[in-house]
Amino acid sequence: MQHNANRKKTWLTVAFCAAALLAINLIFFHQKIPLIVLIAFILSNILIFFFLLKFYSDKILLVRSALEHQQEAINIIDAENKRSQEYNLALKLKITRYDNLKKLIEDLNSSLKLDVVIRALSSTVYTLISNSTGIALFYLVDNQYQKLNLVYSIKDDGDLVVLSKEGDIFDQWVLRHSSQLIIENLKKDFRFDSDGISGQNMRSVLSLISSPLISNNSLLGLLRLESRKDHFFNQDDLRFLSLVADLGAVALENSLLFQKTQDLAIHDGLTALYTRSYFIDRLRDETRRCQRLDQHLSLMMIDIDFFKQYNDKFGHIVGDLVLKKMGILLKEALGEFNPLLCRFGGEEFLVMLSGIDKKKSLIIAEGLRQRIQDERIVLRRQDTHITVSIGVASLPLDTKDEDELVQKADKAMYVAKGKGRNQVCSA
C-alpha cells in the first residue's frame, strides 16, 4: 500500500513540474525576448525535464527494489507456512497412526488364532500406510525348507493375481538379510534389475517397503507393502511398518505356538495323522453334511497284516518306522481324493472319502492295497514288504449312522483278514 502511495506522489510531482514549465513557456512565448535568452531558457527547461525524469526513474527503481524485497519476504513466509502445514499434516498422520496402535494391540491380544493375527497386522499397515491402495502381502517362513509361503494378501485390484507365492527377489533379499527394505523408485535402484523383474512379474511395482517379523532371533515371516507409484513410501512409513512388525512378531510367535499345540492335540505323534477322537468328531459333522446334500461318504478300515511279527523280529523301534511309513503311503496314494486320515489305534487306520460312492471307493481301496504291497521297505538292511487288509463301508448304501458305518467297515476288514489277508472286502 505504501509503495503505491509513493508512486502516486512521484507522478503528481512530475505532472506539477511539467505544468509549471508549460505555463512559463506560454508566458515567454507571449513576450518579445531575445533569441539567446530564449535558447538558454529552452535548454534550461530540457535540463529540468531530464532531471525530473532521472528523479522519477530513481524513484521507480527504489519502488521496484522495495517491491522485490517485499515479495521475497512474502515468498519466505509462504515457504515457512507450507513447511509448517506439511509438518502439521505429518504430525497429524503420525498421531493417527500411533493412536491406532492401541487398537492393534487390543486386537492382537484378543485372539491367539493365527489367521486373526495375520489379518490384523496386514489390514492395519494397509490402511494407515498405503491408504488402502496398492498391495499388502504377508509371508510366513517355512523353517524346515527355508522358504516363504504367502498366507494372506490385500489388493485394491480384485482381478490381480499374485504369482510369487514363495516370494520374489525383494522378499528373498529381506529373508537373506533379515533386514528392512525400502525402494522409492525401482527404476533407479541399483540393487535390483528392474527390467528383469518386470519380465518375471506381471504386476507393476515402482515402490515398496518390507519388514521382517523377528522374535527371539528367529525369522517368522515378513510384511510387505507395494505401490504402482514411485516415491509413494518414505522413511517414516518404513519406521512405522517396522514398529508394527515388532509388535506383530510376538503375537505371531504366540499364535504359531498355540497352533502347534492344537495340532499336537489332534494329530498322532508318531504318524502325524489325525487322532481317533478328532476323526470321529469330523466324521460326525461330515455325515450330517453329506446327508443334507444327498452325497455319498465311504470309510476304509485298514490293518497292517502280521504287524506283531515285525515287532517281534525287528523290535518296537522298527515297528514304529513301519507305522510312519504307512502314514506317508496313505498321504501319497490318496492325496488326490482329499481324504481324512486317522490312526485308529495300534496298527489300524481309518480313511474317510467324502463324495465318493462304494463302487469307486472299492476301486480306490484296491489301488491302495496294491501300492502298499509293491512298496519296498528296508528294515535293518533287509528288503521287506508289508501288506494290508481293507474293509470298506459307505453311506447311505450300508447305513445312515456314522457309528454303525465305522463298525461295518471294521467287520469288513476282519472278513478280509479271515479270507487270507492282503485283500479288500466290503460290508
C-alpha positions in Angstrom: 0.0 0.0 0.0 2.8 2.5 0.9 4.6 1.7 -2.4 1.5 2.6 -4.4 1.2 5.9 -2.4 4.9 6.8 -3.1 4.4 6.1 -6.8 1.3 8.3 -6.9 3.2 11.1 -5.2 6.1 10.9 -7.7 3.7 11.1 -10.6 2.0 14.2 -9.1 5.3 15.9 -8.6 6.4 15.3 -12.3 3.0 16.4 -13.5 3.1 19.6 -11.4 6.6 20.4 -12.7 5.6 19.8 -16.3 2.6 22.0 -15.9 4.7 24.8 -14.3 7.2 24.6 -17.2 4.4 24.7 -19.7 2.9 27.8 -18.0 6.3 29.5 -18.0 6.8 28.7 -21.7 3.5 30.2 -22.6 4.3 33.4 -20.7 7.7 33.7 -22.5 6.2 33.0 -25.9 3.8 35.9 -25.5 6.6 38.3 -24.9 9.3 39.6 -27.1 12.5 38.0 -25.8 16.0 37.9 -27.4 16.9 34.7 -29.2 19.8 34.0 -26.9 17.6 34.2 -23.8 15.0 32.0 -25.5 17.6 29.3 -26.3 19.0 29.5 -22.8 15.5 29.2 -21.4 14.7 26.1 -23.6 18.0 24.4 -22.6 17.3 25.0 -19.0 13.8 23.5 -19.5 15.4 20.5 -21.1 17.8 20.1 -18.2 15.0 20.4 -15.7 13.0 17.8 -17.7 15.8 15.3 -17.7 16.4 16.0 -14.0 12.8 15.3 -13.3 12.9 12.2 -15.5 16.0 10.8 -13.6 14.4 11.7 -10.4 11.3 9.7 -11.4 13.4 6.8 -12.7 15.3 6.6 -9.4 12.1 6.6 -7.5 10.8 3.8 -9.8 13.9 1.8 -9.1 13.6 2.3 -5.4 9.9 1.2 -5.5 10.8 -1.8 -7.6 13.6 -2.8 -5.2 11.3 -2.4 -2.2 8.6 -4.5 -4.0 11.2 -7.2 -4.7 12.3 -7.3 -1.1 8.7 -7.4 0.0 7.9 -10.2 -2.5 11.0 -12.1 -1.3 9.8 -11.8 2.3 6.3 -13.0 1.2 7.9 -16.0 -0.5 9.9 -16.8 2.6 6.8 -16.6 4.7 4.8 -18.7 2.2 7.5 -21.4 2.2 7.6 -21.4 6.0 3.8 -21.7 6.1 3.9 -24.5 3.6 6.6 -26.3 5.7 4.6 -25.7 8.7 1.4 -27.1 7.1 3.4 -30.1 5.9 4.8 -30.6 9.3 1.4 -30.3 10.9 0.0 -32.8 8.4 2.8 -35.2 9.0 2.4 -34.8 12.8 -1.4 -35.4 12.5 -0.7 -38.5 10.4 1.8 -39.8 13.0 -0.7 -39.2 15.8 -3.4 -41.0 13.8 -1.1 -44.0 13.2 0.2 -44.3 16.7 -3.3 -43.9 18.2 -4.3 -46.9 16.1 -1.5 -48.9 17.6 -3.6 -49.2 20.8 -6.4 -50.8 18.8 -4.0 -53.1 17.0 -2.5 -54.3 20.4 -6.0 -54.9 21.6 -6.8 -56.9 18.5 -3.6 -58.9 18.8 -4.3 -59.7 22.5 -7.9 -60.6 21.9 -7.1 -63.9 20.0 -4.4 -66.5 19.6 -5.7 -67.6 16.2 -3.1 -67.3 13.5 -5.5 -66.0 10.8 -6.8 -63.3 13.2 -3.3 -62.0 14.0 -2.2 -62.0 10.3 -5.4 -60.1 9.2 -5.0 -57.6 12.0 -1.4 -56.8 11.1 -2.0 -56.7 7.3 -5.1 -54.5 7.4 -3.5 -52.1 9.9 -0.5 -51.2 7.7 -2.5 -51.4 4.5 -5.0 -48.8 5.9 -2.6 -46.5 7.8 0.5 -46.6 5.5 -0.8 -47.4 2.0 -4.1 -45.6 2.4 -5.9 -48.7 1.2 -4.2 -48.6 -2.2 -1.7 -51.0 -3.8 -1.0 -54.4 -2.3 -0.2 -55.8 1.1 1.5 -59.2 1.4 2.1 -61.4 4.4 4.5 -64.3 4.2 5.3 -67.0 6.8 8.7 -68.6 6.9 8.9 -72.4 6.5 12.0 -73.0 8.7 12.3 -76.6 7.6 12.8 -75.7 3.9 13.9 -72.1 4.5 11.4 -70.7 2.1 8.5 -68.2 2.2 4.8 -69.0 1.9 2.3 -66.3 1.0 -0.6 -66.8 3.5 -2.5 -63.5 3.1 -2.9 -60.6 0.7 -4.9 -57.4 0.3 -5.3 -55.8 -3.1 -7.1 -52.8 -4.5 -7.5 -54.6 -7.8 -9.6 -57.7 -7.3 -8.6 -59.2 -10.6 -4.9 -59.1 -9.8 -3.2 -62.4 -9.2 0.0 -62.6 -7.1 2.1 -65.3 -8.8 5.1 -65.3 -6.4 3.6 -67.5 -3.7 7.1 -68.1 -2.3 8.3 -64.5 -2.6 10.2 -62.7 -5.3 13.7 -61.1 -5.4 12.7 -58.4 -2.9 11.3 -60.9 -0.4 14.4 -63.1 -0.8 16.6 -60.1 -0.1 14.7 -59.5 3.2 14.8 -63.2 4.0 18.6 -63.4 3.3 19.5 -60.2 5.2 16.8 -60.3 7.9 16.6 -56.6 7.4 14.1 -53.9 6.4 13.8 -52.9 2.7 12.6 -49.7 1.1 12.6 -49.0 -2.6 11.5 -45.5 -3.5 11.9 -45.9 -7.3 12.6 -49.3 -8.6 13.9 -47.9 -12.0 16.6 -46.0 -10.2 17.5 -48.6 -7.5 20.9 -50.1 -8.4 20.4 -53.1 -6.2 17.8 -54.7 -8.4 17.4 -55.2 -12.1 14.0 -53.5 -12.8 13.9 -54.8 -16.4 14.5 -58.4 -15.4 11.9 -58.1 -12.6 9.2 -56.6 -14.8 9.7 -59.5 -17.2 9.1 -62.1 -14.4 6.3 -60.3 -12.6 3.0 -59.4 -14.3 2.1 -56.7 -11.7 3.5 -53.3 -11.8 5.7 -52.3 -8.8 7.6 -49.0 -8.6 8.0 -48.6 -4.8 7.7 -50.8 -1.8 8.6 -51.3 1.8 9.1 -54.6 3.6 9.9 -55.6 7.2 10.8 -59.0 8.7 8.9 -60.3 11.8 11.7 -61.5 14.1 11.2 -62.9 17.6 13.9 -64.4 19.8 16.4 -64.1 16.8 14.0 -66.3 14.8 12.6 -65.0 11.5 8.9 -65.9 11.5 7.6 -64.0 8.4 7.6 -60.7 6.6 5.1 -58.0 5.9 5.3 -56.0 2.6 3.5 -53.1 1.1 3.9 -52.1 -2.6 2.6 -49.4 -4.9 2.4 -48.7 -8.6 3.7 -45.1 -8.0 7.3 -44.1 -7.3 8.2 -42.4 -4.1 4.9 -43.5 -2.5 6.7 -44.6 0.7 9.2 -42.8 2.8 11.4 -43.5 5.8 8.6 -42.6 8.3 6.4 -45.3 6.6 9.2 -47.8 7.0 9.7 -47.0 10.6 6.0 -47.4 11.4 5.9 -50.7 9.4 8.9 -51.9 11.4 7.2 -51.0 14.7 4.1 -52.9 13.7 6.3 -55.8 12.6 8.0 -55.8 16.0 4.6 -55.8 17.8 3.3 -58.5 15.5 6.3 -60.8 15.8 5.5 -61.5 19.5 1.8 -62.1 18.7 2.7 -64.2 15.7 5.0 -66.4 17.7 2.3 -66.9 20.4 -0.2 -67.8 17.6 2.2 -70.3 16.0 2.9 -72.0 19.4 -0.8 -72.1 20.0 -1.5 -73.6 16.6 1.3 -76.1 17.1 -0.3 -77.1 20.5 -3.6 -77.5 18.8 -2.1 -79.6 16.0 -0.4 -81.9 18.6 -3.7 -82.3 20.3 -5.4 -83.6 17.2 -2.5 -85.4 15.4 -0.9 -88.7 16.3 2.6 -88.0 17.4 4.1 -91.0 15.5 2.3 -90.9 12.1 1.2 -87.2 12.1 -2.3 -88.5 11.1 -5.4 -87.3 12.9 -6.2 -88.8 16.3 -9.2 -91.1 16.8 -11.3 -88.6 18.8 -10.8 -85.8 16.3 -11.6 -88.1 13.4 -14.8 -89.3 14.9 -15.9 -85.7 15.5 -15.1 -84.8 11.9 -16.9 -88.0 10.7 -20.0 -87.0 12.6 -20.0 -83.5 11.0 -19.3 -84.8 7.6 -22.0 -87.4 7.8 -24.6 -84.7 8.6 -23.3 -82.6 5.7 -23.4 -85.5 3.2 -26.9 -86.5 4.3 -28.1 -82.9 4.0 -26.6 -82.6 0.5 -27.6 -86.2 -0.5 -24.0 -87.1 -1.1 -22.0 -90.4 -0.6 -19.4 -91.0 2.0 -17.1 -94.0 2.3 -14.9 -95.4 5.0 -11.9 -97.6 4.8 -10.7 -99.6 7.8 -7.1 -100.6 7.2 -5.0 -103.1 9.3 -1.3 -104.0 8.7 -1.0 -107.7 8.2 1.2 -109.6 10.7 2.4 -106.4 12.3 3.2 -108.2 15.5 5.8 -110.2 13.7 7.6 -107.0 12.7 7.8 -106.0 16.3 8.9 -109.5 17.4 11.5 -109.8 14.7 12.9 -106.3 14.4 11.8 -104.6 17.7 9.3 -101.9 18.5 11.5 -99.1 17.1 11.4 -100.7 13.7 7.7 -101.3 14.2 7.3 -97.5 14.7 9.2 -96.9 11.4 6.6 -99.2 9.7 3.8 -97.2 11.1 5.4 -93.9 10.0 5.9 -95.3 6.5 2.3 -96.4 6.5 1.1 -92.8 7.2 3.3 -91.5 4.4 2.0 -94.1 1.9 -1.6 -93.2 2.8 -1.0 -89.5 2.1 0.8 -90.2 -1.1 -1.6 -92.7 -2.5 -4.8 -91.0 -1.6 -3.8 -87.3 -1.8 -5.8 -86.6 -4.9 -9.1 -87.6 -3.2 -8.7 -85.2 -0.3 -9.1 -87.9 2.4 -9.3 -87.5 6.1 -6.7 -89.9 7.5 -6.6 -91.3 11.1 -4.5 -93.7 13.1 -7.4 -95.5 14.7 -5.3 -97.5 17.2 -2.2 -99.7 17.1 -1.7 -100.8 13.5 -5.2 -99.8 12.4 -6.0 -96.8 10.2 -9.3 -95.2 9.1 -9.8 -93.3 5.9 -12.8 -91.1 5.1 -13.6 -90.3 1.5 -16.4 -87.6 1.1 -18.5 -87.6 -2.0 -17.3 -91.0 -3.2 -19.7 -93.9 -3.5 -19.0 -97.5 -2.6 -18.1 -98.7 -6.1 -15.4 -96.1 -6.6 -14.1 -96.5 -3.0 -13.6 -100.2 -3.6 -11.5 -99.4 -6.7 -9.5 -96.8 -4.7 -9.0 -99.3 -1.9 -7.7 -101.9 -4.3 -5.3 -99.5 -5.8 -4.1 -98.5 -2.3 -3.6 -102.2 -1.3 -1.5 -102.8 -4.4 0.6 -99.7 -3.9 1.4 -100.7 -0.3 2.2 -104.3 -1.4 4.6 -103.0 -4.0 6.4 -100.6 -1.7 9.9 -101.6 -0.8 10.8 -101.1 2.8 14.3 -101.6 4.2 14.4 -102.8 7.8 17.8 -103.4 9.4 19.4 -103.6 5.9 16.8 -106.2 4.8 14.3 -105.6 2.0 10.8 -106.3 3.0 7.2 -105.6 2.1 4.1 -105.1 4.1 0.5 -105.9 3.2 -2.8 -104.6 4.5 -6.4 -105.9 4.8 -9.0 -103.3 4.0 -12.7 -103.1 4.8 -15.0 -100.7 3.0 -18.4 -99.4 4.0 -20.5 -96.5 2.6 -23.4 -94.4 3.4 -26.2 -94.2 2.6 -25.9 -97.6 1.0 -24.8 -99.6 4.0 -26.1 -97.3 6.8 -27.1 -93.8 7.7 -25.4 -93.7 11.1 -21.7 -92.8 11.5 -21.1 -95.2 14.4 -22.6 -98.1 12.5 -20.5 -97.1 9.5 -17.3 -97.5 11.5 -18.5 -100.8 12.8 -19.4 -102.1 9.3 -16.0 -101.1 7.9 -14.3 -102.8 10.8 -16.3 -106.0 10.2 -15.4 -105.9 6.5 -11.8 -105.6 7.4 -11.9 -108.7 9.6 -13.6 -110.5 6.8 -10.6 -109.6 4.6 -8.2 -110.9 7.3 -10.3 -114.1 7.6 -10.0 -114.7 3.9 -6.2 -114.8 4.0 -5.3 -111.1 4.4 -3.9 -108.7 1.8 -7.3 -108.0 0.2 -10.3 -105.7 0.1 -13.7 -106.6 1.3 -16.9 -104.6 1.6 -19.7 -104.5 4.2 
